[in-house]
Amino acid sequence: MLYAIYGEDVPNSLDQRLAARPAHLARLNELQSNGRLILAGPFPSIDSPDPGPAGFSGSLIVAEFESLPAAQAWAAADPYVAAGVYASVSVKPFKRVLPT
């Protein structure tokens, strides 16, 4: 099943994000290599594809996992969690409708 993982950043998280980004991307690339990643990306803090020093306010990942507990465990082990980037993380089942 698909699950949406939403991480909401702490204020001024850009430095922590940049430091943990290589490890965070490595995990996402592993999901992608296994054909389980639907989409992933950050929410810019301002209305710009490159927010510069304004940074990001959070991230969204939609991926396939065996169960909600498996998705929650994967999210809890994210390098952004360990680095203190996220103030909170929520994981919810997701039903893909479009595109088919």
Summary of the structure (lengths in Angstrom):
residues: 100
radius of gyration: 13.4
end to end distance: 15.2
largest distance: 37.5
contacts: 266
relative contact order: 0.33
helix: 36%
strand: 34%
